[in-house]
């Protein structure tokens, strides 16, 4: 579980997102190919992580992304929700460090 600082960070992110949505500042470019159609353009080393305590749809999306991005690696975090860096910072740092070493 996130500590008090982590919960505060989550609350701040939700508030900022809600404010952007309310102000109409979030714009999505609908022109051109979809994101899914562009995944094969990614050439950077990639790891797609999923917190298994999150909504199952997010894990399905993570699997899809890992399958569509060439050479991508899927990483599961059992017992973790949507905010892996807040809930398991050391494990996320290790995951990223391992990716950069590869």
C-alpha positions, 0 to 999 in steps of 0.5 A: 500500500502507498504511504501518506506521501504516495497517497498525496501524490496520487490525489494531486495527479487526479486533481491536475488531470480533472482540472485539465479536463475541465479547462478543455486543455486535453486535446487528442489528435485524431488525424492520422493512424491510430496509436495501435497502428503505429506501435510497430514504429517503436524501436527503443528497448521497451518494457511494459509493466502491469499491476495485477491488482489494477483493473484487468483491462489494463493488464490486457492492454499491457499484454497487447502492447508488449505483443505489438512492440518489437522486442518488448518485454512484459513485466507483471507486478502481483498485488500492485495497482495502477501506480507501480512507481508509488507502490513499489518504487525499488522494483520499478527502479530495478526493472528500468535499470535492467532494461537500460543494461540490456 
